[in-house]
Amino acid sequence: MIEYEIKKEEVKTPKTITCDCCKVTYYYDKHEDMFEVQEFHHIDFIAGYGSVFGDGVNVRGDICQHCIDSKFGDFLRYE
């Protein structure tokens, strides 16, 4: 989940991002979090008819690289 702060009228600037899996929060403006923020994966799709997620449900998630690796690493192809 990305948390925003409003810097100017109607301008949203990302402040933090939290992994929806492990719940670790990273800061956009912290130098040591820079690479972690860049490697987040954002899932956003609308489930189709008969989907296990529900018909027409908007499915969203922000997942850090560590959770992607630990949950799906054995199933991914590295080229």
C-alpha positions in Angstrom: 0.0 0.0 0.0 1.4 3.4 -1.0 0.9 6.3 1.4 0.9 9.7 -0.1 1.3 13.2 1.3 -0.2 16.3 -0.4 2.6 18.8 -1.0 0.6 21.3 -3.0 -3.1 21.6 -3.9 -4.2 18.3 -5.5 -0.6 17.0 -6.0 0.1 13.7 -4.4 3.7 12.8 -3.7 4.5 9.3 -2.5 5.9 9.3 1.0 6.1 5.6 2.0 5.3 2.2 0.6 4.3 -0.8 2.7 4.5 -4.4 1.5 1.0 -5.9 1.6 2.6 -9.3 2.4 5.3 -8.7 5.1 4.0 -5.2 6.2 7.5 -3.7 6.1 7.4 0.1 5.3 10.0 1.8 3.1 10.5 5.6 2.7 10.8 7.2 -0.7 13.1 9.9 0.5 15.5 7.7 2.5 18.6 6.9 0.6 19.0 3.4 2.1 15.4 2.5 1.0 15.9 3.8 -2.6 16.6 0.4 -4.2 13.9 -1.4 -2.2 11.3 1.1 -3.4 12.4 0.7 -7.0 12.0 -3.1 -6.8 8.4 -3.1 -5.6 5.9 -5.0 -7.7 2.4 -3.5 -8.2 -0.5 -5.8 -8.9 -3.6 -4.2 -10.3 -6.2 -6.0 -12.4 -9.9 -6.6 -12.6 -10.9 -10.2 -12.1 -13.0 -11.8 -14.9 -16.1 -13.9 -14.9 -15.8 -17.0 -12.7 -12.6 -15.8 -11.2 -11.5 -17.1 -7.8 -11.2 -13.4 -6.7 -14.8 -12.7 -7.6 -16.5 -11.4 -10.7 -15.4 -7.9 -11.6 -13.4 -7.4 -8.4 -10.4 -5.0 -8.6 -7.4 -6.9 -7.2 -4.5 -4.7 -6.0 -1.3 -5.3 -4.1 2.1 -3.8 -3.5 4.7 -6.5 -2.9 8.4 -6.1 -2.0 11.1 -8.0 -3.9 11.8 -10.2 -0.9 8.3 -11.5 -0.7 8.1 -12.0 -4.4 11.3 -14.1 -4.2 10.2 -16.0 -1.1 6.7 -16.8 -2.3 7.3 -17.3 -6.1 11.1 -17.6 -6.5 10.9 -21.3 -7.2 8.3 -20.8 -10.0 10.0 -17.9 -11.8 12.4 -18.0 -14.7 15.6 -16.0 -14.4 17.0 -15.1 -17.8 
